[in-house]
């Protein structure tokens, strides 16, 4: 499948898309489109790429993606293998600013929403109370039509523009990439996500993209602001954090399950990039869980 510029069809009687999509593996490749996009992950877990940002996604995650911002959601092999009857799902709203009329967002009342759209060029992830409120609005109104459908979108945008419970994702703005460029990046992401538990070399990635090793290194660094090795290490550490949060596997088991070949290297990389040792990270997360339940 080619990751391409995607032309989104609008449903009859609506100026924007508001649908729940269910997919065996989120097959939509690395792609971009003119529309802004609100994504509520409504089932499954895996990896997400937003601009030059890569991290895990899980059910309940809520994002706003700017127009022409390349992105990809890929269900994890574990979910696909262990959940034969449940498929990854997402509630998606896709809209253009022009859908509301040429001058709608120029109104003074829309100043915070305009600022929200500017931040969305980097991708935004929401958390906390605002995420819960927006999740409820989306689920309650997905089958509505007419003004109720439109009002729900405006209410969501208002909540997103007012909250401080968010983080931007991509370190750089990435707008509109060519089909050839997208194909190369998708090939590399596919290699990393499917094989990060095993040994992967720069030479492997370079050969898949038909570039020499030096040319590939320059290309990948220009696209992601990271070296291939740093990017791969970040993916492995994201996965290790997920296992530390959600499983009772030992630190040694997590080390090898995340693609690190020895415990000392795992501990060193974790401390360097996360800021603490893996066991401290796990204790801190579980302490927060206890505090939130009390």
Protein Blocks (a to p, Z undefined) as FASTA:
>chain_A
ZZddddddddehiabdcdddddfklpaccdddfbdcddddfedcddddehjaccdddehi
acdddehiacdddddfklmmmmmmbccddddddddfklnojklmmpmklmmmmmmmmmmm
nopadehjllmmmmmmmmmmmmgghjllmmmmmmmmmmmmmpccdcdfbfbdcehiafkl
mmmmmmmmmmmmmmmmpccdfklmmmmnopafklmmmmmmmmnopafklmmmmmmmmmmm
mmmmmmccdfklmmmmnopabfklmmmmmmmmnopafklmmmmmmmmmmmmmZZ
